[in-house]
């Protein structure tokens, strides 16, 4: 049986500016999936850009994998990662003037 973990990084939180999630230790996992759910958007054309970042030490970060772009009228999207180091986090940028209510869930499995 594979080991799996689900962590809610943000739950129904309003964002109106760029942010970075807290780092999460992931060295044991072989796969990671970030699910982003939009509960509310001020405008359907508001967008969020999510860039995964990895770190060997939890201090110095490097962008990795694909960037995900999500519009305000998208309800859910996911981002898959199969190669990463000891810790993972996500840099999130909002379009100018955007306001989104988001939930971010990180699923890890070996």
C-alpha positions in Angstrom: 0.0 0.0 0.0 1.3 3.4 -0.9 1.7 6.1 1.7 -0.2 9.4 1.1 -0.7 12.7 2.8 -3.2 15.5 2.3 -2.4 19.0 3.6 -4.6 22.0 3.3 -2.2 24.9 2.7 -5.0 27.6 2.5 -8.7 27.2 3.2 -11.3 29.7 1.8 -8.9 32.5 2.2 -9.3 35.9 0.5 -6.3 37.0 -1.5 -5.8 40.4 -3.2 -2.0 40.4 -3.5 0.9 38.0 -4.4 1.8 35.4 -1.8 4.0 32.3 -1.2 2.7 29.2 0.7 4.5 27.9 3.7 7.1 25.3 2.8 6.2 21.6 3.2 8.6 18.8 3.8 8.2 16.4 0.9 11.4 14.4 0.6 9.7 11.1 1.3 7.2 11.5 -1.6 7.6 10.6 -5.2 4.6 12.6 -6.5 2.9 15.8 -5.5 -0.3 17.3 -6.7 -1.5 20.8 -5.8 -5.3 21.4 -6.2 -6.4 25.0 -6.4 -10.1 25.7 -5.9 -11.6 29.2 -6.6 -14.7 29.8 -4.4 -15.2 33.5 -5.3 -13.7 35.9 -7.8 -14.3 39.6 -8.0 -14.1 39.3 -11.8 -14.1 36.2 -14.1 -11.0 37.6 -15.9 -9.0 37.8 -12.7 -6.2 35.3 -12.8 -3.7 33.5 -10.6 -0.3 32.2 -11.7 1.1 29.4 -9.5 4.8 28.5 -9.8 6.1 25.4 -7.8 9.4 25.9 -6.0 11.7 23.3 -4.5 14.5 23.5 -1.9 17.1 21.2 -0.5 17.4 23.3 2.7 14.1 25.1 3.1 15.9 28.5 2.8 17.0 28.8 -0.9 14.3 28.2 -3.5 14.3 27.3 -7.2 11.4 27.4 -9.6 10.6 24.0 -11.1 8.0 22.3 -13.3 5.2 23.9 -15.1 3.5 27.2 -14.2 -0.3 27.0 -13.8 -2.5 29.9 -14.8 -6.0 29.9 -13.4 -8.8 32.3 -14.3 -11.4 33.6 -11.8 -14.1 31.6 -13.7 -12.2 28.3 -13.3 -13.5 26.3 -10.3 -10.7 23.8 -9.9 -7.3 23.0 -11.4 -4.3 21.0 -10.4 -0.6 21.0 -10.9 1.4 17.7 -10.8 5.1 17.3 -9.9 7.2 14.2 -10.0 10.7 15.5 -9.4 11.4 17.6 -6.4 13.8 18.0 -3.5 13.4 18.0 0.3 10.8 20.8 0.5 8.2 22.3 -1.7 6.2 25.5 -1.8 4.2 27.6 -4.3 4.7 31.2 -5.4 1.4 32.7 -6.3 0.9 35.9 -8.3 -2.5 37.6 -8.9 -3.3 39.8 -11.8 -3.5 43.6 -11.1 -6.6 44.3 -9.0 -7.6 40.6 -8.6 -9.4 39.4 -5.6 -9.9 35.6 -5.2 -11.1 33.4 -2.4 -9.0 30.2 -2.7 -8.4 26.8 -1.2 -5.0 25.1 -1.8 -4.6 21.4 -1.1 -1.3 19.6 -1.4 -1.5 15.8 -2.0 1.8 13.8 -1.6 2.3 10.1 -2.2 5.1 7.6 -2.6 
